[in-house]
Amino acid sequence: MMLTQALPLLSLSHLLFATALAAAKLPLPTKLIYQFPNVTWLENIAVRSNGQLLVGFGTEAALYSVDPDSNNPNPTLVYAFPNATAVFGISEVYPDVFALALGNFTWQKEAGVWHTWSVWTVDFTGDDGPEVSKVADIGEALWLNGMATVPGAPGNVLMSDSSLGALWKLDINTRKYEIAIERPEMAPLNFHPFIGINGLRILRDHAYFLTSNSASAYRIKLSSKGYALPGAKLERIGQYSFGLDDFAIDSHGTLWACTNLNHTVAAFGTSGEFATVAGSSTEMTVAGDTSAAFGRGRKDKQVLYVVTSGAWSKPVNGTMTEGGKIVAVDTRGFRF
């Protein structure tokens, strides 16, 4: 894919203020890191330990790397995956080894294609460049979307199936997979778009997830192996007006949710708190935001990197679209 030149930018270090504000003013400060050509949908993001951003595409089955601290952050193609049209979930399963869920997806119908879903790994630990391997075909999956690594089970991931309404569990080492958790709240509702459980993260002993149709945030307590604890109840911790997508979670348990169709980033606290922290329904700031991840370095650990679709599902003000982009949001000073 041809890439356009990024707009002139300050380096990431200039994004951070000289002194932190005692209380953050809303909306939070944002900076454009890189914008791709028109009709480019960015779908997911992960951050490597060296600070590089890994970005998966909804408009092609490709993984790109971007250095957010560069004055010229041109994306580098890591790998183009065969026999698929989109990359969805990304999660670090071992240090600098990432698992990815990909398959064929029809954006016009907003539906995955059965028998096309698979999980791959990209290993950056070698000296000769990334090593890419196919782990398993997940033939029964309908739409693998979010992905999160199980902390107590090395090499195990949970994956949300937005059409089936369940969490798959895959052991990268044995290549065995199964449905680990399935609850009615995870299923899509009977109206368009038919998207149930979407974004997924694990913090300590809880799995957190968002649902798109019901626009709710949930969590459930997990065993060390990644299953719901016997008797564990699904706890709804937040409600939005419509359409939640993917999200990031910080160490305090705050969910930083991408609202996609509403073109904002929304923060949810674990006690029901809520705030719109970036963007608006009439702005292109984070138009069509799809996923987010926090930086991992000393300078950017409170920087939320947001990727967008360019508002192709719902143009801003009915007409405005653009190429997908990476936006940095400075979250310092924000607390519920």
N, C-alpha and C positions, 0 to 999 in steps of 0.2 A: 504494500500500500504506500502511495506517495504521502509524505508528511510535509506540512507547511512549516515555515519558519515561525518559531515562537515570537510573540510580541516582546518588545524590550522589557526586561524585568530587573528588579533588584534581586540580589542574592537572598537566600533564606534568612541569613543572619540579620538583614535589614528589616525583615518582617517583625522581629521581636523588639519591643520597646526597651529603652534604656533602663527604665524602672517599671516594675509591675504595678498596675493599678490596684488600689485597695479593694475595689469592687468593679467588675467589668461592666461597661456600658453596652447596651444592646442597640443595634446589632453588633456582633463582634467583628473585629477587623479581619479583612480577607485580602489575599493576594493571589493573582493568577500565576501558576507555575508553568503550565503549557496548555495550548489549545490545538486540537487536531482538526483536520479538514471537516467541512460540512458533511452531514450524514454519517458521522462517526459516533457510535454509541459505546461509551466506556461503562463496563458492567461491574467490575470489582477491583479491589486494591488490597495489597499487603505490603508491609514494610520489612526490608531485610535488616539484619543487625548492623550493616555498614551504612544504613540510611537510604539506600536505593529503594525506589518505589517500584513495585511490580503491579502492572495494570493489565487486566483481562478485558477483552472486547466482546460486546454483544453483536457486533456487525461482522466479525470475522473470528475464527478460532485461532487467536494469536495472543502471545504474552510479550509485553514490552517492558523495558526497564528505563526509569527516568531518575536522574540525579537532581533532587529538588534544590540543592545548594549551589548548583552551577549557574553561572551567568548566561549560559547558553544550553539549557536543559533539553537538548534534542533526544527523543526517544530512541532506544536501541532495541531492535527485534531480538528477543531471546529465542523464541521458537514459534513456528507456524504448525499447528496440529492438523493431521490429515483426517478426512472423513468426518468433519464436524463443522458447524457454522458459528459457534459461540463458546466462550469460556465464562463460566459462572463462579462457583465458590473457589476460594484460594485460602489455604491455611498452612502454617509452618508445622510440620510433623516432627522434625528433628532440627537441630541447629543448622540453618541455611539450606534446609531441604523442604520444599513446598509441594503440597498436594493440590491438584486442580481438578474440578469437575467440569466436563464439557460434553457437548452433544449437538444435535440438530434442533434448531428452534425456529418457529414461524412467528415473526413479530406481528404480522397482520392478524393472526388468530390468537396471539399471545399464548402459545401452547408448544410444549416440547413434542418431539417425535419419538414414539416408543421404540425401544431396541436400538437406540443410538447413543445412550449415555455411558460414559466411562470415566475412570479416574486415572490420572497420570501423576508422576512426580518429576520435579525439576530440582536437581541436586547441584548446588553451587560450590560445594566443598572441594572439588578437584582443581588441579592446576591447569587443566586443558580446556577450560570452559565448562558451561553447564552440561550435565548429563541428564537426558530426558528419557523416561521409561514409562511405558503403559503398565498400570498395576492391574486393573480389572475392568471388564465390562459389567455394568449394572443393568442387565437386560430388562428387569422388571420395573425399573424406575420410569416415571413419566416426565419429571422435570426436576433434575438436581439443581438446587439453587444455592442456598447458603451452606457454609462448611465451617466446622470448628474442631480443633484438636482436643482430645480427652486428656487432661493433665495427668491422671493417674494410670493411664494405659498407653505406654509409648507406642507410637505408630498407629494409633486408632483415631478415627475421625467420625464425627456425626455430620450428616448431610440432610438438609431440609428438602423435601419433595413438595413443591408448591402445588402440584396438581393432585397428588395422591393424599396429601395431608398427613405426613408422617416424617419421622426422623430415621434415616438409614444409618447403620453403623458399619464401618469398614475397617478391617485390620490390614494395614498396608503390608505387613510382614507375611501373613498367611493368605491374603487375598480373599478371605471369607467375609461375606457381608450378610446383613439381615436387617429387618425392621426392628429398631430398638424401642421406639416410643411412638405411639399413635393415639391421639386424643381428638375428640370431635372439634375442639376449638382450632385445631390445625388445618382442618379441611376448608377448601374454598366454598364460599357462599354461592347461592344460585343466581348470580348476576355478574355481568361483565365488568372488569376483567376477572376471570375465574382463577384468582390467585389466593391461596391460603397462606400457610406458613412461608415466610420469606427469609429475612436476615436471621443469622444464628451466631451467637457467641457463648463462650463458657468462661465464667469467672469463679474461681475457687470451686465450690461444690454445687453450683447452679448452672443450668443451661438457660440462657435468655433468648427469646425469639420474638419477632414481630410478625403480625399477620396483615396482609394487604387488604383483603375484602373487609374485614371487621375493624381494621385500623387500630389494633390493640397490641400492647406490649405485655409479655408473659414471662414467667420464670418457673422452673421446676427443679427440685433437688435431685442430684445425681449420685449414684454410687461411684466408687473409684474406677469402675470399668466402663462407665458411660451409659448405664441404664438408669431409668427412674427408680429411686428408692421405693421399696414396697410401701404402699400407702401414701406416697407423695402426692400432694395435691397441686394442681396447676394454679398458680397465683397470678391474677391480672394486676399489673402494676402501673398501667397507663392506658389512656384512650385518646385517640385523635379523631379529627373530623372525617378524614378519608385517606386511604392509600398510603400505607407505610411501606418502605422498601428495605434496604439493608441499614446497618448501623455499626457504630463502634461503642465500646464500653470502657470507661476509665476505672481507676483503682478504687474510686469511691462508690462504684456501682451506678453512676449516671450513664444513661443510654443517650447517645448522640445519633439521632435517627434522620435518615434521608427520606424526605416526603415525596420525591419524584414529581408527581403530578401537581403538587402545590408549590414546588420550586423553593423549598426552605429546608434548613436544618433545624430540627426540634430536639430539645433536651428533656428527658424524662428522669425524675428522681425516683428512688425506690419507695418513697412514701406518697406517691401520687403527684409530686410537683411537676410542673410543665412550663416551658418557655420556648418561644421561637427565637433562635440565637443568630441566624444568618439567612439572608435572602428574603424574598417576598413573592407573592403570587403574580406581581406585576413587574418583577425585575429579572435580569439575566444572570445575577450574581452566582447562583448555584442552580441554574435552570435545569430541571430534569435530573436532580441529583440521585444517584443510585447506590453508592457505597462510600464508606469512610474508614479511615484507620489513623491511629495516632503515631507520630514519629517516635523513634526509639533512641535518639541521641540526646546528649546533654542540652543542645540548643533547641531541639524541636520536640521534646517529649510532651509538651502541652500544645503542640500544633496538630490540628485535625486536618488530615488530607482528605479532601472530598473529590470524588469523580462524578462526572455528569454524563447524561445522554444527549444533551443539547435541546431538551424539551420536545423531542420528536413525538412522544406519545400525547402530549398536550401542549401545543405552542403557547408561549407567554402572550397574553392579550389576544389570543386566537390566531396570531399570524407569525410570531417571532420564534425562529429556531436558529441553531448554530451547531458547530462541531463540538463534540464532547471535549471536556477539559478537566484539568486537575487544578483544584483551588485549595490554598492553605488558609485555615481559619485559626486565628490566635485565641485560644480558650483561656489563657491565663486570667486569674482573678474571678472566674465564674464559678460560683458554688450555690447550691440551693440552701 
